[in-house]
Amino acid sequence: MEEKLRIYLDNAASTWPKPECVPRAVEHIIREAAANPGRSGHTLSIEAARVIAEARRQTAALFGISDPLRLVFTGNATGALNIVIQGMLGPGDHVITSAMEHNSVMRPLRAMELRGVEVSVVACSADGTLDPDDVGKAIRRQTALVVLTHASNVSGTVMPVSQVGAITSERGIPLCVDASQTAGCLPIDVGRDGIDLLAFTGHKSLYGPQGTGGLYVREGLEARISPLAMGGTGSASEREEQPLFMPDKYESGTPNTPGIAGLLAGIDFVASQGVERIREHEMTLARRLMEGLAAIEGIRVIGPRDPYHRIAVVSFTLEGVEPSEVAFRLDDEFGIMIRSGLHCAPSAHRALGTFPQGTVRASIGFFNTARDIDETIDAVASIAYNR
């Protein structure tokens, strides 16, 4: 019996497979250097601390961060965003965000509303595009923060971060960018783009393990952001108060050294391939997929038509068939793994006109091939013609 194809197109949720260097790095730490970094003076502790320091250095270099100590390791982008939103905002503050945000932004913002923070959600067009001037118009005297996704996890739309950054920089308002979908597959330079706070995850286009991520904090902003967790940092141990210096202020407790080692390996892999080369490969396949799906009767492809105004996330709907059924049939009949539903982003689906049913989302990674895309187009066509 012929083995069914196995095609993974859920990279926006978590990239798979990982480069072989990633599991090797994780295993090496667990087997050879799984001591507590920064807590002891012996060889294994020093080696673990060295790995974390190198990961901090390489991550900073990837994002154009001149001082690696401005970078904090977290468990994921959600943790990083919560540090900013909960730690920075208070009663009477005003915050601006877009209609395309993931719930990792929306939920903490809605929680802060209950504590007296006013939230303005700037509308986006039917393909998810944001007009940066609309952000400028929403700014008030009380505006303390602008939070913006770099690219939508639903439509793939790339947001005008640098244009918004120019506006917020001129007005003296911090800009926090959620780079969950772009770190590793779209060039990011915090200085060039006017980004004051950058939240990212390690397990997507940085090809690291799950449970890794981080936050960049521009110099001086740490004085305005309270830590969500306090405890042992391995530094200033003579004091019972939390350290106020970076990155220790936000890195209490034993870090995920094996995960950070895997993240370092993933970032090394991304650097070896080049972000621009990764983007070119993914967008070539995204264009192929979009064109193939658009030719199928009953299919609506969501998001900008121009592939270079988006990342390699391609959401679509099939007239007369629920997204969940399309996803189930792709997996069950064709071995194609994708995601359906609202993708933890109900606000984005409202803006795109796909709420409450959601979409079918195929998200492409560096290890996908043209054959994967062609097989997916054929499979969707089969489902469409056999509704």
N, C-alpha and C positions, 0 to 999 in steps of 0.2 A: 504494500500500500504506500502510495506516494505521501511523503511527509508534507503537512500543510506549511505554507510560508509563514514566517514570523516577522512581521514588520512593526516596528515601534515608532509611532508618530505622536507621542505624548511628552515631548521634550520640554514644553512650557511648564509642565507640572514637575518634572524631574528628568534630567538627561540620562539616557541609557543607550548603549553601554558606556561605561567609563573607560578612559584610556588605561591600559594595563599598569601604568606607573602609579595610578591612584591606589588601587588595592594593595600594591606592593609597599607603598609608603605607609599606609595604615598598619599593615602587618608588621613592618619593620619596627615601628614605634612600640606596638603591643608586645612584641617579642624581645626587643633589645633596649628600649629606652622609655618604658612606661612609668617613669618616676614622676613626682610632682614638681613641675617647673617653678623655679624661683622661690621654693620653700626650703631647700637644703643646699649644702655646698658640695655634695658629692658628685661624682662623674655623671651618673645617670640623670640627676636633676639638672645639671648644667647642660647636658645634651638635649634634654627636652626643652629647656628654655631657649637654647640656640635655634631649634627648629621653629619655635613660635616667633622668635625675633626675625628669622629669615622669611617666614611667611608674611609677617607684617611689612617687611621691606619690599618684597616682591609685589604684594597687593597694592601698596602705596605707589609703586612705580607704574603699575598698570593703569591707575586712575589719575596720574599726574599729581600725586600728593607729595609735596617736597619733604615733609617731616613724617616718617612712619609712626611716630608716637601719637600722631593725631588720629590714628586708626584703632578702633576698638573691635575685638572679636566678640561675636554674639552667637546664639544658637541658630539664628535665621534672620531674614529681613524683617519679619514681624516683630521680633524682639527689638531690633534696632529702631524701627519706626515707633514702637511704644515708648522707648527711652526718650525720643524727641517729643512726641505728642503729649505724653503724660508728664514728662519731666520739665517741659518748657512752658506749657500753657497753664493759665489760671483764670479765675473769675474776672470778667471784664475784658479779657483778651478776645481778639477777632482773628480767625484763621481762614485762609482761602484754599480751596482744592478744586479739582475738576470732576466732571460727571463720569469720567472713565476710570475711577479709582477702584482698586481691589479692596476687599473688606479688611485687609490688614491696615489700611488707612481709614476707611469709613467707620469701622466699629470703634476704634479708640477715639475718633473724633466725636461720634455720637455719644460715647460715654462722657467725654469732656463737656458736651453740651449740657448734660445734667448737672455739671459742676459750675455752670455759669459762663462757659466759653461760647461765643457766637461763631457759627460755621456758615460760610458762603460757598456754595457749590456752583462753579462756573459751567454753563452749558457748553456742550460740544455738538458738532454737526452730525448728520446721520451716518457718516463714515468714521466718526470718532475724532475728527480733527478739532483742535483747540485754537482759537484766535488769541494770541498773546496779549493783544490790546484789551481783551475782555478781562484778563487778570488785572491789568493796570487799572481799569475802571472800577474794579471791585475793592481796591485798596482803600482803607480808611485810616484815620488817625490811630485807632486802636489795633490795627493789624499787626500781629506779632509774628506771624509765620505764614508762608505759602508752602503747601505740600503737593507734589505733583509726580505722577508716575512718568517714567521715561518712555515707556511704550505699553500699550494696553495688552493684557493677557487674553483679551477676547477678540478684538479686531486687528491686533498687531500694529495699530496706528502709533507712529513715533511722534511724541509731543515736542513742541518747540522750546525745549529746555533752555537753550542758550539765549533765545530772545526773551523768555520770561526772566532768566537770570540777569539780563541787562537791566530790565525794569526794576527787579527787586533790589539789585545792587545800588542803583541810583537812588532808590527810596529808603535804603538802609534796613530792609526787611530780610530776614534769613529765608533762604530757599532750601527746602528739604526735598530731595529727589529719591524716589523709589526705583532702584535699578534692578529689581528682581528679574525682569525679562531681558535686560540689555547687557548686564555686566558679563563681558567675555565675547559678545557677538556684535557689539556696537561700540565704536570708540568713545571713551569717556575721559575728559580732562576737567577736573573740578575748577581749576583756575580759569581756563578758557571759557567754560560753560557757565560760570557764575554760580556754582553749586557750593552752598555753605555746609550742607549736611547731606551725606550720601549713604543710603541704606542699600545693602546688597545681600544676596544669598549665595551660598557656595555650591549648591547641588544642582544648579541649572546650567547655564552656559559657561560657568567656570569649571565644570566637570568634577567638582569635589564631592565629598560624601554629604549625605543628608545630616542635619544637625550642625551645620556650619554657616557662618555669615558674618556681617560686620557693619560698622558705622564709622564714617569719617565725620569729624567735628572740626570745623574751621577754628583757628586759634582765637581764643577769647570767648567763644560761645559756651564753653563748658561751665563758665561762671553762671550761666543762665539756665542750665539744664541739671535738674536734680537726678541722682541715680535712682533706679527703681529697686535695686537690691544692694545691700551693703554687707560687708563681712571681711573675711580674710583675703588679702591680696599678696601676701608675702613681702610687703613693703611697709615702712613706718609702723612696724609691729609693736613698738613701745607705746603707741597711741591707741585709744579706744574709739577715736573718731575716724570716719571714713577719709582716706586720702582725697585731696582735691585736685591732684595733678593727673594728667593723661598718661597712659590709658587706664591707670589703676582705678580711677574714680568709678568706672563703669565695668570693671572686670573682677568682681568679687567671686570667690570660690575657685575650686580646682577647674582649670580650663579643659576643653576637649582636645587634648594634645594629639591623639591619633587622628581625629577628624581634621584638625588644623594641618597636620602633616599631609593628609590626603588632599586638602585644599591647596596647599603649597604645590603638590605634584600636579594638580589640575591647572593651576595658574602657570606653572612652568610649561605645561603642554600647550595652553592657549598662546603663551608668548612664543613658543617654538613654531607654531603654525602661523601666527599673526592674526590679529583681530580682523583686519581688512580681508584677508584671504578666507577666513571662516565666514564672514558676512557674504562675500561674493559667492561662495559655494551654496550657502543656505538660500540666498535670494534667487539664484539660478533655479534651484529646485522649487522655491515658492512660486516663481513666475510660471513654471511648468505646471504646477498643481492648479493654480488659479485659472489658467487658460483652459486646462483640461476639464475642470469642474464647470466652468462657465458655459461650456459647449453641451452640457447635459441638460435636457429639458426638465424644468421644475427646480433646478438648483439656483439658489441665491447666494453669491459669495459676499461676505461681509467685509467692510473696511475699504481703505483707499485702493483704487485701481493700480496706481503706480507702486510697484514693489519696493521702490527705494524711499517711499514715505511710510514704510512699515517694516516690521521684522518678520521672520519666517513663521508666523502664526496665521493660519488660514481657517477661519470659521465659516461655516455655511449652513444653510437649511435646505431641506428637501420638501417641496410642497406635498402635503397630504401624509407625511410620515413624521412621527415624533423623533426628535434628535436621539433620544435614548434607544429607540428601536434601530435606527441607523447604526449607532455605535455598537449595539449588541450584535447585529448581523455582521458587521465588519469583522468583529472579533471571532464570533462563533463560526461563520462560514468561510472567512478569508484569512484569518490569523492576523488581522490588522488592528493594532491597539491605538485607540484615540480616546478623546474625552468628550462627553456630551453634558449639557445642562447649563447652569448659570456661572460656573467657573469661579465661585466665590466673589462675583462682581455684579450684583444685581443693578447697581446704578449704571454701570456701563451698558448692560442689556436694555435698560429703559431708554438710554440715549440712542442706542442703535435700532430700537424698535423690535427687539427679539425677546422681550420679557412678556410672560413668565416662562415660556417654553424653552428658551435658551437656544443654543446652537450645537452643531457638531464641530469639534475643533481638532484640526490636524496641525501639529506643531513639529517643525523640522529641526533636526540637529546635524552636527558636523558629520556624523557617521551614516546618515541616510544617503541613498543613492538614487539615480534616475530610475532605476528599476523599481525601487520602492514606490516612487511617485506614480509611475505608469500602472503598476499593479493596483494602487489605491484608486486611481481614476477609473480603471476598468471595473473594480469592485463596486464603487459608488454607482456607476452606470448600470451595472447588473441589478442593483437594488432599486434604482429609479425606474427601470423598465419592467420590473416585476413587483410593482407596488400592489 
